[in-house]
Amino acid sequence: MLGFSHFRLISSKIYFLCFLVGSGWSKMRWVACILRCSMLLMLLGLASILANASPIKNDFGHCERVVKKWAFSSLDQEVKEDRHTLQDLLFFLHVPRTGGRTYFHCFLKKLYSKSLECPRSYDKLRFDPRKPKCRLLVTHDDYSMMSKLPNHRTSVVTILRNPVDRVFSTYEFSVEVAARFLVHPNLTSATQMAGRLRAKMRGVSTLDIWPWKYLVPWMREDLFARRDARRQKGSDDTKSSGSYDMNEIFMPLHEYINTPMAHDIVHNGATFQVAGLTNNSYLAESHEVRHCVQKYKILGEHVLQVAKKRLDNMLYVGLTEEHKESATMFANVVGAQVISQRRASAMSLENVANENSEQNSLLSDSEFENDYDLDDFVHSTSQVYLLVLQNRTLCCQILSLKMMTTRIAVLTTMQVRLLPLKMVKQRNKI
């Protein structure tokens, strides 16, 4: 890069050269030489400015190419002719803090038996996606999971929530789960005990699930740091008169949402999850695409278009805020097709059983006994469908209750028994 001192040196030499060469020139020729030299200096200065700006320009250009390439490739894969028909495998893309767990227990567990559930894949894929014997996959993994599944034989469903409310809920849940570890004397003890408990658990721990496997340990570390700071000041956790001084107890919301961790995982979390670009993605290019989009916000429009297209191609998309209507639609769209699919499968099994019965009758005088009764199965599946429809009201009540309770987290392990009504009102106004 050329500095001001360089320009002064070059210009002085050019003027001196013009003076020597043009000693016998007329005044007009000498002025013309000076003008040409001045133009040359201007061009050199412009080239210096462009050279200085080129890294930024090239960086944006590189990011734009990376994001557009990913977007075009993703949109090309989203061509589905029969998107409203349930396929062999149902992938429930569970966006955190949307009420998805309630949907799973109220609806999906009634529709699919345990033998039809795919092994939980919160930390890694635990089944061969090329030959899935299961029919239901429920996971917090993002849409990139589809790259591991038979695309043409997989239907996707999800639930979305108002982004602001979802951020509040994510924050509250992170604090609530992390606070459970404060029964331990220090962070080292809490971390070691958590590791031992996870090793003994047969099921899936919260610390195995995205995004909590990142958010909870991070919040846990912050809670212990704040508690240690209070103790160094000589304050007592139990008798302190400042029990509601939240800044000293846990990370305030305004600080939380501005941290790099929140920017990477929480901000636009649902959009990145549907787009398949979380930090838990199976796509090799996901990190670079996400980095470019976070650095140049204008490129986020490409991610939004991909996410919208994918939502449009899903079998069902529910809304947490409209849970009654969403539950009804889920029962009618998803539930009805699952029942129909099971009936068709049962009829196929009965036909096979009848063929085997005829073959066995030719080989044996004894009558072939078939314990399978299609009428009983149809009756049972009809009862399941009615049960799903009846569960709509109960599920909506459960979901409403869970949404209310997460707003006021009673963190007894931190000696915080109740948030002041004033704080609750302020929180609801945000």
Secondary structure, 3 states (H helix, E strand, C coil): CCCHHHHHHHHHHHHHHHHHHCCCCCHHHHHHHHHHHHHHHHHHHHHHHHHHHHHHHHHHHHHHHHHHHHHHHHHHCCCCCCCCCCCCEEEEECCCCCCHHHHHHHHHHHHCCHHHECCCCCCCCCCCCCCCCCCEEEECCCHHHHHHCCHHHEEEEEEECCHHHHHHHHHHHHHHHHHHHHHCCCHHHHHHHHHHHHHHCCCCCHHHCCCHHHHHHHHHHHHHHHHHHHHHCCCCCCCCCCCCCHHHHCCCHHHHCCCHHHHHHCCCHHHHHHHCCCCCCCCCCHHHHHHHHHHCHHHHHHHHHHHHHHHHHCCEEEEHHHHHHHHHHHHHHHHHHHHHHHHHHHHHHHHHHHHHHHHHHHHCCCCCCCCCCHHHHHHHHHHHHHHHHHHHHHHHHHHHHHHHHHHCCCCHHHCCCCCCHHHHHHHHHC
